[in-house]
Amino acid sequence: MTVNSDKHYNQMLQQFAVAAFEFLSPVDSAEQWVREGSVDSMGELYQFWQLQHPEAGKIYWQSRSWSMLAWQPISLALIACYQVQASPDLSRLSQRYHLGNVFGYRFEANELALWQQFESATLLRKSIAQSLRVLLDQLLKDFSQVARISPSTAYRNIADGVLDMMLRGAKASHQVIKPELVEHEFQHWLQDLALPLEPRATLFEDPQGSLQVARVSCCMDYKKQQGSYCVGCPCEPK
């Protein structure tokens, strides 16, 4: 294992993040940040969706808020693994919060925090997954002071999110996607994140021939007044 300073790898992360995911970019300042212990900001996030869609119910408010908190860490972890090919210290991650949305990030300065490189892709993935799991556990612990979302529900959402972001990244690469390889790698992530292998999300082709994610968890968007079932929703009537 070797370690390197932040600047080069932060620049690489920014380059690939902006190319692959809309709104995923570093920011220098924000009125509010979400990080370890930011229970007040998480409370505002939850209240925003509660007031925005009171008819949708608490499961929707929980799912929407939790997804907002988790999508950037998942995306950054995958980009670090497959594009930057180095492991960041995700415990330093802060996320920008604004009006019900969490987008934009920064790594808090720390002279001792370095990116790590590993001799094998397996060791790299395991290191990043471990760092991601620690961060998600802390976010869930803090968010649980705001909303009583069960760990099993929260981590089913995480598992679905990992496959969804893997597919988004694969599509952004404009290369031929082999579903069996994506799903095989997804299983490794579940194992490294200490998440259940069953039931798990899978890939399928929609009527237009585009790959989509058949999810295990439901975001409850259809509970909104103008909501609908997402593609691959487990609650959609067959």
N, C-alpha and C positions, 0 to 999 in steps of 0.2 A: 504494500500500500504506500502511496506517495501523497503528499499534501501540497496544495498550491494556494496562492493568495486569491482574494475575492475578485479583484477587478476584471481579470480576463474571463473568468467563468460567469460572472454576473453579466458581462456584455454578451457572451454567447447565449446565455439563458434568455436575455431580452430579445435577441435577434430571432431565435426560434419560436419564442412565445408569441411575439407579435405576428409572425408569419402563420402560425397554426391556429390561434384562437383570438377571436375578436374580444376586445376589452382587456386582454391579459397583457398588461404592460406595467413597468415600474413607474412609481410616482414618488415625488420628493416630499409632498406635503398633502395634508388632508385635514378637514375639520374634525373628523373622528377616525380612529384606527381600531380595528379588531385584532386583539392579540390575547395572550394568556392573561386572564383576570378581567377582561373587558365585558363584565356582566351587564353594565349599564347600556353599552352600545348594542349588545345582543338583545337586551330588552326592548330597545327602540326598534330594532330590526323586526322582532316578533310583533310588536304593537303596530308597526306600519302595515303589515299584511293582514293583521286582525281587523284594522280599521278599513283597509282597502277592500277587503272581501269578507264582511262579517257573515255572509250567508254560507260561506264555504266550510266553516267549522274548524275546530282546533287541530285536527289531523292535517288539514291543508296548511294551516299557519305554521305548524311544526315542521312539516316536510319542506315547505318553501324556504323557511328561515335556515334550516339545517343544510339544505342544498346550497344556499348562498354562501354559507360559511365554509363549505368543504370543496367547492368546485375548483378554486384556484390552487390550493395545496395539492390536490390530485393531479391537476394539469401540470403544475410545475415539477412534480415528482417524475411524471412520465417523460417530460421534455428533458429533464436532467439525466434520466437513465438512457434514453434512446438517441438523443441529439448531442447534448453536452458531454455525456459519458463521464460524469463525475458526480459525487454525492455531496449535496449542500447540507448545511445545518439548518433544518427547517424550524427548529425551535426559535430562531431569530426572525421568523416571518411575521410581518404585520400586514394587515389588509385594510384597504380604504373602505369605509362605509359611508353611503350617501343615499338618503331617501329610499330605504328598502332594498338597496342594491349593494353588493359587495364586489367591487372590481378595482383593480390596481393593487400593487403590492410594493413592499420594500423589505430588505433585510437589515435589521438593526446592526449598527457598527459594533464590531468586537474584534480586537486585535488578535485574539486567540482562535477565532473561528475561521477555519480554512475548508476549502473544498477537498474532498478525498477522491483519489483514483485507486482502482483495484485491478488486479491482474486478470480477472475474469468477469464476464458479463453477469454471471450468477452472483458473485460476491457483491458486485455493484448494486444489482437489483435488491438484494437482501438488505444492504446498508440503507438504501433510500427508503425501502418499505418500512424498515424499523423506525427511521426518523419520522416518516409520515404517520405511522401508527401512534407514536408518542404524541405528536401534535394533535391528531384527531381525538385521541383520548382526552387531552386537556381541553380542547374546544368543546367536546361533549360534556365534560364535567362542568364547565362554566355555563354552557347553554342549558343544562339540566336545572340550573337555579332559576331559569326563566320559564321553561316549558318542560313538562314531564314526558319527554320522548324516551321510549325504552331503548336500551342499547341494541337489542336485536333489530328493531326497526331502523335505528340510525345506521347500523352497519350493513343492513341489506341495501339501504340507499347508497352507502359508500361503494359497495361491491358493484352495484349497477353503474354507478358513476365512473368507476375505473374502466369498465368495458366500453362505456359510452365515449369517454375521452380517448381511449385507445383507438376506437373506430374513427373519431373525428381527426385525430392525428394522422392516421393511415390515409384517410381521404385527402387531407391537406398535402400529403406528400406527392400526390398525383401518380403514385406507382400502383401496379396491379396488387390488389388485396387478396390474400389467401385466407379465407375465413377460418380454416382449420388451424392455421398457424397463429392467428390472433387469439383464438379461443384457448389454444394450448398455452400460450404465454400468459393469458388471463388467469389460468389456473395457478400458474407459478406465483402471480401477484397475490391471489387469494391465500395461498399457503404462506407466503412471506409476510403478509399482513395479519396472519392468524385469524382468518375469516373462514366460515364454513364453505365447503366445496359444493354442498347441495342444500337447498336448491340454489342454482346460480343462473345468471343471465346468459343468453345465447344470442347468436347472430342469425338473421334470416333475411331473405330477399323480399322486398315489397313488390307489388304488381308492376312497378316500373323497372324492376331489376336492380334496385339500389339496396345495399346492405343496411339493415337497421338492427337495433337492439331490442330483443324480447326481454323485458324487465321482470324482476321478481317483486320489486317494491312499486308502490303507486304514489304519485305526487298529488293526487286528488284534484287535479286541475278541473276535472269534469264537474266538481261540486260548485264551482263558481257560476254565477248567473250567466255569463257568456263563455263558460269554459267548454272544454271538449276532451275527448280521450286522446292521449298521446299515441303516436305510433309505437306499437309493441306494448301497450298498456295491459297489465294482467287483469284489470277489472272490466275491460271492454266486453260487452256481451258477444258471445260467439254466434 
